[in-house]
Amino acid sequence: MNVIELFKFMIESKSETPDDGGLLDFIENYLSDFNAVRIDVEGVKNLFIYKKFGEGEHLCFAGHVDVVPAGIGWDTNPYEAVEKDGYIYGRGTQDMKSGVASFTQAVKEAKDFKGTLSLLLTSDEEGEGTYGTIEAVKYLKEHSLLPDAAVVAEPTCETVFGDAIKVGRRGSINGYITIKGKQGHAAYPEKGVNPVDLIAPRLAGMAGVDLDNGDEFFAPSKFVVTDIRAGMQVTNVTPNELKMMFNVRNTTLTSQKDVEAFVAKNLQGLDYELRLTQGAYPFRTDTNTKLVRKMDRAVTHVTGIKPKHSTIGGTSDARHLAPLGIAVIEFGVINDTIHAVNERTSIKEVTQLYEVFKNLIENWGEES
């Protein structure tokens, strides 16, 4: 198989979360001269496959084979790799079977490497992710198999292939506020305590407010109100309490404690409860690390473009690698149709992505 044949094969393997569509077994057999470790937990399939070529650092390529449901309204069969006008259509073309196919083929063709090469794959990134990469890295840590550096092949480019590498990601803090009042008759507002009246004058100082100024890599952490509700859907009863939900995509400059302090300052004097959860923590890989420098050079060599270093977007499984001291970046095809109907990516992009990864592998051991 070449990389495009492999890519098409993966598209035609229906692998909706947490089903791997048989892809992990296939990849294990495809890289038959590598050592394979299965880390399957609660129905989620994870594969770590590695080969030590010699002494040196351990470089890992990470990703997921699962995809979101196709949905309706496609012009083609979402699980048939349809080629048209230089593009391949199908669910997962961008997110992220293009990346998985590219690094799998590049690693398979590696003849010599100054260290260890590996793949870390999961079937549950698009779902809850509870038993996916997070469990796999626990195993790797326990068995002293953690890589020194990792590339997650999520789609990162914005308008032109090669224009952006993700060197970090924001975290995600979810907040749930309950403001207590006293239910009453709308005709006698003075006899009740309406929590809507309590929050109304304070919202301007909260909704859409930046909690920090950001920096050269991160946009500011913004307090984004996502839901407000109160009452019993009648016009003559004022509510007993109001519930408000919010999200903060936080930088490394803002923590849960900062969010808690911000809420306390703005709701001072009110009877309220606050609950915070955090499923992802912010991280940034130093752009002077070997991994970033080598990837910059590989991208420029293949595309002629010097990529910018970005942290925009949601979260990815890179968040499970960074806290363990692994230098991690993300690089993949253009991100403009992920999760959408008629998801597609170009044959040229996939070919170039494979060439970037191959260049990275071939030049990893060179001094720079």
C-alpha angles and dihedrals in degrees: 000000000000121000095268093049089049091047093052091048090054093049090054092053104089104223109165112171122314094007114092093200089228091294098125092055089047094051091047089055093040089058094041095155091060126087111252129206121185115208102183116171129179094339094315115119121217128177130195113185123177146165129196108217094175145309116324143071127335114241117191132192113206135190149122133263096199123098137195118259113284097235123200135294101057120154089213138028103282090215096050115081099232116191117208133158093345094312133103115218125205144103109290097020091126101017094072129300090094088063096043093049092047098051094039091056093043092051093045091055095047109121100176132015133172097234137346127334122200146167124217113195135174137185095212115060098108092052130050091309090210094134100026130084092343090064093042094056090049088059092046091051092049091051097042092246100123114134125237092224135013138194117204108201098215116146104270108156118104113199106343128032108259098026099112143032119188109230095174145354136227120246125239123231118186120202133197119191127186116192114198123221137153121264116236149151115290089225091059105041091160090067094057138047110237111205089200089063089048096054099036099080092042099051094080089063093049115030112085093357119146113236093198138008097248120221140237091300105031133053113225120284104255128202102229117189109213104174140012123180139161141153136037099278093261128115102223103054125071114217127262094214142002127221122205128183126197142171131213118195093205132205125213086270096066128057136180089267090057091051091048091051091048092053092046092052093050097042096042111149095021127111102240144144125218129197122183129191130180124198097172133033125207121253139171129196115221107255090218092065120113092247095058094043093049093047092048089054094045093051093046092047093053101036106022088233127118104221122224120232111244140177100183124126136047128302134298139182088273085086089071093053103045097063089059092063095259116144102234135180136166127229132165147121128316114300109219108109104034113144089002132119111269093022109189146164132192125257088230092057094051091048091049093046089055089049091050092052092045090051091049091053095045094049100037095102097047119107115251 
